[in-house]
Amino acid sequence: MNENLLKGSDKQFWHRYIPLYEEELGKLVRCNNVLEFGVFKGESIRWLNNKFPHAEIFAADILPIQPEWPVASNIKYYYVDQGSLETIETLFNTIDKELDLVIEDGSHLPDHQRNCLMESVKHITSGGVYILEDLHTSHPEHQFYKKNGSNYIGSFHLLLCFEHLISTGKNLDSSTLKDISKKSLFTANEIEYLFRKISNIKIYKRATLPHRCYRCGSTDFNYHEIKCKCGIGIYSPSDSITAVITIR
């Protein structure tokens, strides 16, 4: 992997997802159609295009096309508001292809993560992969989660539940379904549907320090307080979590 293409992306310098991507994306049997929610400065799209040069790359963002975004015949940009199911549905209807890889790296808001997960799994090929980056924003200690209240089931809770059931060989029984659909961003029918569609989940948490601070770019860390010298925490329980979801 050409890491220089990701030098400005938090996938590399903050989350340190590169080993995870190397391992998981290397398992894809095919990768002809790729979608990423969230373009930001375009480093990730540039990297995906380099990694899968024969694939069609679809990129969705609420921003209009920016001058720094990469341009190529196989890259297409679309407007999407992750808070609007209608615009997400329109995106998939416009693409009108089954996708082998979908990466959600957009707004990181828990309800937006829920929307993209629910709509995306309907359009991913069997054996394809959905990567939900920044899953930690649905962690109970994260400020984004707290904006919606407390003690509700978001994507973080749901995927932890699914991973536990799958890894222990259990089914989603009526008691568990009733419990996780109560005070939840997902209805019981949606939870049942997702559980049927998902064959495997791996949840990754950065266990090391970031390479540099996302706020100030410094590598000058206070190791006693586990913070950057600018004051940003660099080792939070609710940081740098992502889920790799394989579709049946």
N, C-alpha and C positions, 0 to 999 in steps of 0.2 A: 504494500500500500504506500502511495506517495503521501506521506504525512505533511509535506509542505503545502499541499492543497488545503489542509485543514488548520494551518497555523493560526488563523484568526477565528477559528470556531471553538466554542466551549466544549464541543465533543472531544477535543484533544487536550487543551491546556487546563480546563477546569474539571470536567467529568472523567477524563482519561478513559473514554469508552473504546479506544482503538483496539486493544487486545480482544475485547468482547466482539466488536464488529469483525475483526479478522477471523475469529473462530466461527461465529454464527453465520455470517454471509458466505463463508467458504463452503457451507453445507448445502446451499441452495442448488437444487438440481438444474434449474433454469432461472434466468432473470431477464426477461424480455420487456417487462413493463414495470416501472418504478414510480411511486408517488411519494412526495414529501410535503407534509403540512409545515409551513414555516420556512421562509427563505432567508430572512434577515439580510446579511451582506452577500450571500450567494456561495460561500465557501463549500457548504455541504453539497449543493447541487453540482458544483464544479468537480468535487471529489467523486460523487456518484457517477457522473458522466465519464470520468477517468477510469473508474473501477469497472463500469459496465458500458463500454463504448458502443456496443451494438444494441443497447436497450433504448426504449423510448422513456424519457425522463419527464414526468409531469410534476410541476411545482405549484403549490397553492399558498396564497398569502392574502391578507386583508390590504396590504400595501399595493399601490400601482407598481408597474415594472420600474426597477431602479437601474441607473446607468452602470452600476458595478456588477449587476447580475450577469452570469455567463450567457453567451449567445451561441447556439448551435442548432442545426436542422432537426435534431432529435430532442430538443428541450422545448417544452411548452409551459407557459405560465398562465395561471387562472386566478381570478378573484374568488376568495372564500372568506366568509365571516363564520368562524367556528361556533359562534353563539347562535347561528341560524341553521337549523336542520335543512331548510329549503335550499340554501346556497350549497350546502354539502351534497345534498341529493342531486342538485343541478350539475355539480362538478362531476360526479360519477356518471350521470347520464350523458354528459358531454364527452368524457373520455371514452365511454362505451367499450371498455376492454376489461378482461380479468387481469388483476395485478398480481405480480409475484412477490413484491416487496412494498410495504407501506411504512413510512417513518412519520410519527407524529411528534413534531418539535415546534409547535406553534405557540399559542398564547400561554400555555401551561395552566390555565384555569381549570379546576376540577370538572365543572359542567361541560366545558369545551372538550376536555379529554374524553368524557363520557360520550358526547355526541359523535366524535370522530371514530371512537372504538366501535360503537354500535353500527354506524353506517359503513365503515370500511370492511368489516369482516364479511359482509355480504358480497364483496367484490374481489376477494382474494382467492387465488387458485388453491386447490388442495396441495398441501406441502409448502405453501407460501408462508411468508412471515410478516407479522405486524410488530413494529417496535414502538413502544410507548416510552419516549424519553421524558425525563423530568417528572417521573411518577411521584417523586417526593413532594410535589406541590399538593398531592392528595393525602399526605401524611398528616395525622392529627396535630402535630406540632408546627406545621407550616402555616404562615399567615394567609396564604390563598385558601387553604382548607377552612380556616377559622372564619373567613368572611361569610361562609354559608351556614355558620352555626357550629354545632359540635356533635360528636357521637353519631354521625350519619355514615352510611356506606357509600364510599366513592370508589374510584377505580383501584386505588391502592388496596383497600380492604378486600374488594371483590377478587382481585387477581391473587392476593395472598391466600384467600379461601380456596380458589380453584387450584392453585399450585399444591396446596396441602391435600386436597381431595385426590387429585391426579397422582401425586407421588406416593400416596398411601393406598391407592387402588380402591378408593371409595366412590360411591355414586352421590349425586346431589339429591339427597332425600328430602321429603316434604318438610321435615322439621328444620333442616338447615336452610332450605329455600325460604320458609316463612320468616326465619330469623334475619337473613341478609337482605330480604326485600322490604323489611320494616325500616322506616326512616332511611330511605335509600335513594340515590340518584337513578337507580335502575328498577324497573317493574319486575314482578315475578316472571312474567313471560319473557322479558328481555334477558334476565339472568339464565333462564332455562335454555334459551336460544344460544347465548354465548357459550354456555357449558357444552352444548352439543357440537358447536363449531370448533372448539379449541381442543387440540390434541396434546399440547405441551406448553408449559410456561417456565421460563428461567428469569429470575429476578436478580439483577446485578446492583450491588452497592459499592461505591468507591471506598476502599479500605485504606487508602493512602492519601497524602496531601495533594492538592492540585499543583500543577507546575507553576502557575502564577495566579495572581489575584484577578478576578473578573472586573473589579471596580477600577483599580488603579494600575493594574498590569505589573505590579511589583512581585519580586520573589523574596522580598525582605520580610520574613515571617517572625512573629513572636511565638516561640515554641512553648513557652510556659503557659500562655493563655490559649494557644492554638488558634491564633488570629493573625491576619495580615497586620503589618504596622499601621495601615490606614484604619484599622478597627473592624474589618469584615471577618466574621467567623469562617474558618477554612476547614472545619471538620464537624459539621452539624449532623445530628441524627436524621434530620429532614433535608438531606441534600444528596445529589448525585445518585439517584435510584432510577433504574430503567427496567422495563420488562420486555423480553423477547417472547413473542407469542406465535406458536406454530398452528396453522389452520388445517383442519381435517380435509 
